[in-house]
Amino acid sequence: MKYKEIILIAFLGIIASGIFVFSFNFAISGADSIQYDRLGFNLACGRGFSLEAHAPYSPTMFREPGYPVFLAIIFLIFGHNIAAALIIQMLLHALTAILAYIIAKEIFCARTALFSGAIVAVFPTLANMTAYLLSETFFTFLLCLGLYTYNRFIKKGSIMWAIASGGIFGIMSLTKVASLFLPIALGAATIFMIIMKKLSMKKLLICFLLFISLDSLLVSGWVNRNKAVFNISSLTLRGGEALWSRAQKLDDSNNKILATACYSVSEYLGNKIFPGLTEKPERYLFKDFERAEGLRREYTAQGLSDPQIEEIFRREAVSKISKSPLKYISYTFVEAIKMSAFTYLPILNEPVVRNHFIAIRDGTMILSCIKGVMRFIAYPILILSLIVAIKYLKIWDRWLTLSTIIIYFNLVYSFLDAIGRYAVPLIPLYLILAISVFFYQEEIDLSSRK
């Protein structure tokens, strides 16, 4: 391992993320960041896991606890200091880039590793995310760390690596509930690899049981808390709402389905092809989210509790889906298109920035072109990632776990109401695969030596 390369990657990561952190002031922008900040601050003040700004600070299970606990630790050390949280997120971004370098070096050649780490470090979407109190930067770090430790315990058959990996995957599930069944998907991929490569199963089986045990232990702790407080055995109360939002798309006409696919690529293009469909092109993909949020506010005003609201959403969603299951499944293709819009700049969605462009001549078109260029970047990355499956078929076992993670999250989110932000943590993995294509001969030579 070349430490000069690691230092360079870390430096690039700090500089790239620092540009966004110190140039803009949108850390707490939108409901998600406001809630994360409040949860973290209440935890740091000893008020429990509560979304309330004032006493009695009633407990909640509306959000997963991973990221709020991360913020609470920072607030305990530095006080309610948003800048400190952002600076630590800058460090996590740099560490994520280093992990991408290390993972790529273990799977592919040295040049793939160097370019992977450097491009992850300066990738605008990842760097921009550090400037927000959102869980993406924290989770992206956990995902890369989890992949690294999982590959270690599979390769070494190490009990210590298995325990470390189980702990990280448990924290991942407590940060984003979509991770909950990822260990099962990885386990299935690993068993397939063991059978195909005729590896020794006994030691790996023991390691995997330890991995699953620690992961389950961390998750069950939070589930038991929710069972005791709310009488609900769940990690969070947002699953029903997400499912309800997705189910509403069963009512969409063919015209609206085509519009959704088009808006996923470009808001400007969508508004031109489907004029008059919406007054807020920038919010079109969030229309069902916003309907669900509106209903939640109505139910809350009626005195219903969060668990009661969750049950209403879940029941209505299941009823709707059961009437058109094939249409629901077929719509996953459109959601997959939405998941491909992961190369974007969050800063461009800020009202202040948008209003600045609107105020200048042809500003709306300029802003849309910038967004379009950013979103277009995703498609070459995706195509190159798919090419890997063809070019490196002979060494499939080396990139199996990485591709399993990508496929898993795309499938999970495609069955819900997806947005491009959900795919942001996958960017380092996509980049590792995409960049490896450019060094095909070196990869083959490396494979023959191994």
N, C-alpha and C positions, 0 to 999 in steps of 0.2 A: 504494500500500500504506500503510495507516494503522498507524504504529508504536505508537500508544496501544493499539490493539486487540491487536497482537502481545504487548505487555507484559502486558496484562490476561490473555490466554490463557496465557502462560507462568506468570504468578503463580498462576492457578487450578490449573494443572497441578502446580506445586510444592506448593501447599497440600494438594490432594487426595491426592497420592501420599505427602506427608510425614505425613499422618494415619496411614496404614497402616505406613509405615516406622518411625516413632518410637513408635507405640502398641503394636506387636506384635513378638514376637521369634521368628518362624518362618522366617527367611531360609533356613536349611538344614533343610528338612523333606521327608523322603522320599528315595528312592534317586536320583532325577534330580539334585536339588540337591547331594547329597553327591558324586556323580560329577563334576558340573561344577566344584565347589569343588576337588576333588582334582586334576583335570586342569589347572585354571588354576594351582594352587599348584605342582604339579610342573613345569609349563612355566616359571613364574617363577623356580624354583630351579635351572633348567638340567638337570632330570632327564628331559626329553623328554615326549612325549605319552603319559603312563602313568596308569593307574587304580590302581596299587599304592601302598599307604601306606608300604611299606618297600622297601629294596633287594631285588632288583636293578632295580626300576622298569622292568619289561618294557614295550615299546611296545604300544599298542592302536590299533584302528581302530573300536572299538565305537561311538563317538560322532563326530559331525561336529566339526571343529576351530574353527569360527567363534566361538562363544560362549566356549569355554575360552581362546582367544587374547585375546579382549576382557578376560576376567577376569585373565589373566596380565599384561597391560599394566598394569592397575590395581594388582595385587599387586607388580609391580616398582617402581612409583612410591610406593605407600603402605604396602608390606608386606602381610602376610596380614590385611588389614583388611576385614572383611565390611561394616562400616558405610560405608566409602568406596565400595565397589562399589554399595551400595544408593543412596547419595546421587547417584552418577553415573547410575544408572538413573532416579532422579527427574528429573534434567536431560534424559535421553533421552525420558522421557515428555512433558515440557514441549515439547521440540523436535518430537515426533510430533504434538502438538496444533497447533503452529504450522504444520507441514507440511500437516496436514489443512485448516487455514485457507487456506493458499496454493493448494493443489490445488483446493479448492472454489471459490476466487475465479477461477481460470483457467477452470474448467469452467462454473460457474453464477454467480449474482449475489452482490453484496457481503453481503447479509444471510444468505444460505445459508452463506457463508464464515465469518462471525462466529459464527453459532450452531454450525456444525460444529466449529470450533476450540474453542469454549468447552465444548461437551458432551463432546467427546473428552477435554478436559483434566480434567473432573470425573467422567467415566464410572467407576463403582465398580470394574468388572472390571479395566480397564486400570490404574487407580490402585493397586489391590490387588496386581497382578502385580509392581509395582516392588519390593515388599517380599520377594521371593523370588529366590534364585539360580537362576532358570530363564531359558531363552532367549527367552521371549515378548516381554518389553519391548524387548530388543535387536533382535529380528527384526521387530517391529512398526515400529520406527523405520526399519530398513533397507527394509522393504516400502514405506512411504510415501515415503522418499527415492528409492527405485528408481522408483516411479511418477512422481514429480515430474521426475526427470532424463530418464526415457524420454519423457514428454510434451514436454519441452523439445526434445529432439533431433528428434522427429517434427515438431513445430511449426516449429522454426527450421531444420531440416536442418543442424544444427551438428555438426561433427566432434568438437569438445571435449565437448559434451554427450553424444554417442554413446559416447565413451571413458569418461567418468565413469559413465554408466549401465551400461556393460558391466562395469566394476569392481565396482559395487555389486551387480549381479545375481550376479556371481561369488561375492562374499562371502555373499550370501543362500543360494546353493546349498551353500556350505561351513558354513552355520549350520543349515539345514534341507534335507535332501536332497530333500524334496518339491518344492522350487523348481527342481529341475534342468532340467525341460523347459518352464518358464514362458516363457523367451525364444522358444521355438518357437511357443507358443500366441499370444503377443503379436505375433510376426512374421506369423502367419497372419491375425490381426485387422487388422494394419496393411496388409498386401497387399490385403485386402478393401476397406479404406477408400480406399486409393490408386486402386484400380480404379473403385470406385463414385463417388468424388469427382473422378476424372480428374486426379489430381495428378501432378507431375513425379516420375518414379521414379528417375532416374539418381542424383541426389545422395543421396536417401534410401537407396538401395540401398548406396551406398558407406558411409554412416553405419551402416547396419544390419550390414554385414559387419564393421566395426570393433567394434561393440557385441558381436556374437557372438564375435569373435576374442578380445577381452579376457576376456569371461565364460568362454570355453572354456579360455583359458590358465591362469586361476586354478584352475579345477576340475581340469584335467589335472595340475597340479602336485601336488595332494594324491593324486590317483589313482595317479600314478607312484610316489609315496612308498609307498603301500599295496602296489603291485605289487612294488616292490623288497624291502619288508620281509616281506610276507605272501603274495606271489605271487597276489594277488587284485586285479583291476581294478575297484574299487568305492570309493564315498565312505565307506561305513559298513557295519557288520555287523548292523544292526537291521532291514533290509528283510525278510529271510526270517522273522524272528520275528513281525513285524507281519502278514505275509501268512499265516503259520501260524495266528495268533490269529483272523484273519478267516475262514479256511477252516473252523475248528472250528464256526462258526455254521451250516454246512451240515447239522450233526447236530441242530440245534435243532428241537424240535416247534413246531407252530403256536402252542401256548400260550406257549412261551418267546419266540417272535418277537413276539407281542402284548405280552408282559411287557416285553421290551426297549424297544419303542416307548413303552410307558407309563412305564417308569422313566426314559426320556430326558426326559420332561416333568416328572415328579415322583416322587421316591423314596417319599414318604408315600402318594401315590395308588397307585403300583405295589404297595406292600406291602399296601394295603387290598384291591385288586382281586385280587391273586394272593398270598394269605396262605400262609405256609409254603414258598414257593418258594426263599427264601434266608434265612439267619440274619443276614446283613449287607446290608441294603437299600442302604446307602451305597456298597457295593462291587460291587453286582450287575453294573453295566455294565463292570466291570474283570475279570470272572471269567475270560475267556480270556487276557487279559494275564497274569494271575496264574498261570494254568496254564502258560503259556509260560515265565514266570520260574522256576517250580518245576522245570520240565524242564531249563532252562538250568543251574540249580544242581546237579541230578543229573548231567548230562553233564559238568559241570566237575569234580565229585567223582570221576567215572570217569576223569579225566585227559584228556578231549577238549579241544582248543584252540577258541578262539572261531570261527576259520574253519570248523573241522569241524562245530561246533554249527550255525553258520549254514547250511551245506550240508544238514544233516539237516532243519532247519526248512523250507528252500526246497524240497527234494525231496518231503517229505511234503505240503506245501501244494499244490504243482503237481499231484501225484498225485490229491489229494482234489478239487481244483477241476476237473480234467480229466474227472472222472466226472459232475459236475453243473454244467456251465458256466452254464446258463440260470438255475438257482437262485442261483448265486453272483452273477450280474449283477442279478437281481431283488432281492436282499437289499440292494443299494445304496440303495434307498429308505429302509430302516430306518436305515442308517448316516447318510443325509442328515438324518434326524430327530435323530440324536445330534449331528450337526454344528450343529444349530440351537440347542443348549443352551449357547451361548457367553456369555450374560449371567448369570454366576454370581459369587459371592464365594468365592475360594479359602479365605479365612480361616474360612468356615463349615464347611469339610471337615476342619479340624484336630481331632484327637481331644480336645484340651484344651477347645476351644470346644464340641464336641458333648457331652462329658461334663458340662460346665457346664449346658447346657440340659436334659440328661436328669435332672439332680439337682433341678430345680425342677418344680413342678406343671404338667402339660400341656406340659412343655418340648419333648418330641419333636415334638408337633404344631406348636408355635410355631416351632421351627427349620425344620420342613418347609414351613410357610407362608411364612416369610421366603425360603427357597430357591425355593419355587414362584413367588412374586412376582417375584423376580429373573429366573428363567428365562422367565417369561411376557413380560417386557419384550422378549425377542428377537423374538417373533412380530409385533407391530406394526411393528418395525423392518424385518423381512423383507418384510412385506406392502407397506409403503411403498416399499421398494427395488424391488419388482416393479412397482408402479404407475408408477414412473419410465419403465420400458420402453414403457408405453402412452402416457403423457402427453407424454413428450419424444422421441417417435419421430422427429420432424422434425430433431432435433439429435443424433441417435444417435452421430455421429462424435465429439462432445465427451466422451461418457462411455463410449465403447467400450473403451478400455484398462482403465479402472477395473472395469467389469463383467466383462471377460475374466479379470482376476486373480481375482475372486470365484468365477466359474464354474470356473476351472481348479483352485483349491485344493479346492473342494467335490467336484469329480469325483475328483481324486487321492485324497483322504482317504476318500471313500465306497467306494473299492475296497479299502481297508485296514480295520483295526479302529479306527474313528474314536472320538474323544471330543470334547466341546465345547471343550476347551482348544486344540485344533488350529485352531479358527476365531477365536480371540481376536485374532490380528493383522489379521483382516478387519474388525474392529469400526469403525475409522475410515472405511473405505471404505463400509460399510453405512450409517453415520451420514450421510455426505456425500450419498448418494443419498436416504435417507429424509427428511432435512431439506429438501432442494430441493423436495419436493412441496408444502410449505407456502408457497412463494414462486413459484408457477406463473406468475402474470401478469408478475412482474418478470423471470423467466427468458425468457419469450416476448418481452418488450420488449427485453431485452438481446440476444436472438438476432436480432431484426429489425435492430438497430443494427449488429450484426457482419456 
